[in-house]
């Protein structure tokens, strides 16, 4: 069983990665990060997390919508006869 300290450490565990980015993009990212009072790393992490959360939310909504479609809706009407559909 995990202790609170171990759980906190797991949540804050960081891993370094290497990115190849255009020099101008890095310069602009540094300016943006400075304006926001954060680091480029924190800026990128927040954006990535935001995109992943949005994707998860979309997938959940899609799953619910498809389940609703499969279930169908009772609109209280009746199916028209062939003759009614082809009346002129």
C-alpha beads as a LAMMPS data file, in Angstrom:
LAMMPS data file: protein, C-alpha beads

88 atoms
87 bonds

1 atom types
1 bond types

-500.0 500.0 xlo xhi
-500.0 500.0 ylo yhi
-500.0 500.0 zlo zhi

Masses

1 110.0

Atoms # bond

1 1 1 0.000 0.000 0.000
2 1 1 1.315 3.467 -0.916
3 1 1 1.903 6.148 1.647
4 1 1 0.842 9.756 1.095
5 1 1 4.488 10.685 0.442
6 1 1 4.854 7.993 -2.217
7 1 1 1.603 9.071 -3.904
8 1 1 2.702 12.730 -3.866
9 1 1 6.075 11.748 -5.324
10 1 1 4.368 9.740 -8.105
11 1 1 2.149 12.704 -9.010
12 1 1 5.107 15.093 -9.207
13 1 1 7.494 12.678 -10.905
14 1 1 9.049 14.399 -13.897
15 1 1 10.890 12.930 -16.877
16 1 1 13.188 14.896 -19.156
17 1 1 12.625 14.754 -22.905
18 1 1 14.493 16.305 -25.798
19 1 1 12.716 18.343 -28.456
20 1 1 14.055 19.742 -31.698
21 1 1 12.404 23.085 -32.330
22 1 1 13.102 25.999 -34.634
23 1 1 15.311 28.661 -32.995
24 1 1 12.760 31.398 -33.641
25 1 1 9.999 29.290 -32.093
26 1 1 12.115 28.725 -28.988
27 1 1 12.876 32.452 -28.744
28 1 1 9.183 33.337 -29.031
29 1 1 8.270 30.640 -26.500
30 1 1 10.800 32.040 -24.036
31 1 1 9.305 35.523 -24.429
32 1 1 5.779 34.166 -23.895
33 1 1 6.880 32.153 -20.866
34 1 1 8.598 35.214 -19.375
35 1 1 5.465 37.304 -19.932
36 1 1 3.433 34.669 -18.116
37 1 1 6.021 34.309 -15.359
38 1 1 6.650 30.631 -16.042
39 1 1 9.095 28.389 -17.865
40 1 1 8.944 27.089 -21.430
41 1 1 8.726 23.600 -19.954
42 1 1 5.710 24.525 -17.812
43 1 1 4.133 26.327 -20.775
44 1 1 4.476 23.252 -23.007
45 1 1 3.323 20.880 -20.259
46 1 1 0.187 22.965 -19.622
47 1 1 -0.659 23.113 -23.334
48 1 1 -0.128 19.381 -23.772
49 1 1 -2.246 18.587 -20.730
50 1 1 -4.987 20.932 -21.985
51 1 1 -5.018 19.221 -25.399
52 1 1 -5.082 15.737 -23.854
53 1 1 -7.912 16.701 -21.473
54 1 1 -9.885 18.143 -24.408
55 1 1 -9.323 14.933 -26.372
56 1 1 -10.470 12.770 -23.456
57 1 1 -13.571 14.932 -23.033
58 1 1 -14.322 14.654 -26.760
59 1 1 -13.918 10.879 -26.706
60 1 1 -16.255 10.585 -23.704
61 1 1 -18.865 12.797 -25.387
62 1 1 -18.543 10.791 -28.598
63 1 1 -19.003 7.549 -26.681
64 1 1 -22.185 8.870 -25.003
65 1 1 -23.568 10.214 -28.298
66 1 1 -22.990 6.900 -30.083
67 1 1 -24.671 5.033 -27.225
68 1 1 -27.668 7.399 -27.469
69 1 1 -27.851 6.879 -31.232
70 1 1 -27.701 3.109 -30.838
71 1 1 -30.501 3.263 -28.271
72 1 1 -32.610 5.597 -30.398
73 1 1 -35.363 7.971 -29.352
74 1 1 -39.100 7.475 -29.147
75 1 1 -40.546 10.557 -30.791
76 1 1 -44.071 9.394 -30.122
77 1 1 -45.037 9.258 -33.764
78 1 1 -46.005 6.399 -35.988
79 1 1 -44.343 5.117 -39.118
80 1 1 -46.253 6.361 -42.170
81 1 1 -47.590 3.819 -44.618
82 1 1 -46.034 3.438 -48.047
83 1 1 -49.052 5.104 -49.585
84 1 1 -48.802 8.105 -47.244
85 1 1 -45.127 8.577 -48.047
86 1 1 -45.816 8.565 -51.794
87 1 1 -48.932 10.764 -51.807
88 1 1 -48.805 13.678 -54.209

Bonds

1 1 1 2
2 1 2 3
3 1 3 4
4 1 4 5
5 1 5 6
6 1 6 7
7 1 7 8
8 1 8 9
9 1 9 10
10 1 10 11
11 1 11 12
12 1 12 13
13 1 13 14
14 1 14 15
15 1 15 16
16 1 16 17
17 1 17 18
18 1 18 19
19 1 19 20
20 1 20 21
21 1 21 22
22 1 22 23
23 1 23 24
24 1 24 25
25 1 25 26
26 1 26 27
27 1 27 28
28 1 28 29
29 1 29 30
30 1 30 31
31 1 31 32
32 1 32 33
33 1 33 34
34 1 34 35
35 1 35 36
36 1 36 37
37 1 37 38
38 1 38 39
39 1 39 40
40 1 40 41
41 1 41 42
42 1 42 43
43 1 43 44
44 1 44 45
45 1 45 46
46 1 46 47
47 1 47 48
48 1 48 49
49 1 49 50
50 1 50 51
51 1 51 52
52 1 52 53
53 1 53 54
54 1 54 55
55 1 55 56
56 1 56 57
57 1 57 58
58 1 58 59
59 1 59 60
60 1 60 61
61 1 61 62
62 1 62 63
63 1 63 64
64 1 64 65
65 1 65 66
66 1 66 67
67 1 67 68
68 1 68 69
69 1 69 70
70 1 70 71
71 1 71 72
72 1 72 73
73 1 73 74
74 1 74 75
75 1 75 76
76 1 76 77
77 1 77 78
78 1 78 79
79 1 79 80
80 1 80 81
81 1 81 82
82 1 82 83
83 1 83 84
84 1 84 85
85 1 85 86
86 1 86 87
87 1 87 88
